[in-house]
Each structure stands twice: as structure tokens, then as C-alpha cells.
Amino acid sequence: MNFSPETYLWFKSFHIIGVVVWFAGLFYLVRLFIYHVEVQTQKEEIREVFNKQYSLMEKRLANIITTPGMVLAVIMATGLLYMQPSYLSQVWMQVKLLFVLFLLIYHFYCYRIMNQLNNNQFNFTGQQLRALNELPTLLLVVVVMLVVFKNQFPTSAASWLIFGLILFMAASIQFYAKWRRNKKQLT
């Protein structure tokens, strides 16, 4: 097939749009899981209503926003690689594709969590889910840096950045948990 140079830019534009939609969905989906888990401490009648509502919201978000965003991102990425197959021989792209594979696994793991929540078989706490919710952020940072820096990837600086992000996220999760406990004790 013969594509015009402009076609590559169309693929790239829609790939970026797909990634943005996909990540927005992933970030919010796990946030809904957190709310879904935390409502389990409420009275039965409240819990039942919220369980139904969160299940509906999770299903709609996953099926109408998150998964279509993922599909768009993957299809457009395939088009980009078809037009620039030399990228596949470059280390930065191979590493990027490995991280994208992790994101795909995370995406389908979210469906597993959703099913477990719907069947009352999920055992993570809200705090554990908050930690899980940070994983796509870390993957996003690495993938964006790989795309921007390509073969000049600043391994040392990136390692420190990721390490710092992990520490910041862990501290934030712990701080929030402590703040909630203190707030609960005051009421």
C-alpha cells in the first residue's frame, strides 16, 4: 500500500487521542473500584444501592470509554509501525512495546477486578487499590520518555525520577490513609 506522508500524521494524531482516552478510563476505573470497595463498610441498604451503581458505572466506563480508547491506540500504533517498520528494530520501541504489553495486562486485570467486585469475591482494600491505581502513571511516564528521548533515553535520570515518583506516591497514599483515620476518629 502507498500512503501519503499526511497519513502518518493522522495515525499519530488518533494514536495520541486513543492513549489519552484509554488512560483517562484506566485512572477513573480503578478510582471507582476504590469507592466500590469502601462502600462495603456501610449499612446493607446503602451498600446494595451503591454496589449496583458502581457496577453499572464501571461496566459503562470500561466498555464505552476505556476499551475503545485502548483499541484505537493499538490500531493506530499498528498503522504507525506499518508505515515505519524500521522502528521495530530500535531498542527504545522494543522497550516501549514491552511497557505497552504491561498496560494491556493491567487493562484486562481491571476487567477481572470488575467481575470479582460484581460477584463479591474481591479482597483488596481501598489502600491497596490506591497503590494499584498509580501503576499506569508510572508506565505512562516511562512510555512518554521513551517516545520523546528514543535512543537517547536518560536511564539514570529516568530511574531516579521513577524512584522519586514511587516514593511520593507511597507517601501520599500513607498520608491519605492516616488523614482518613484521624478524621474518622474525630467524628
Secondary structure, 3 states (H helix, E strand, C coil): CCCCHHHHHHHHHHHHHHHHHHHHHHHHHHHHHHHHHHHHHCCHHHHHHHHHHHHHHHHHHHHHHHHHHHHHHHHHHHHHHHHCHHHHHCHHHHHHHHHHHHHHHHHHHHHHHHHHHHCCCCCCCHHHHHHHHHHHHHHHHHHHHHHHHHHHCCHHHHHHHHHHHHHHHHHHHHHHHHHHHHHHHHC
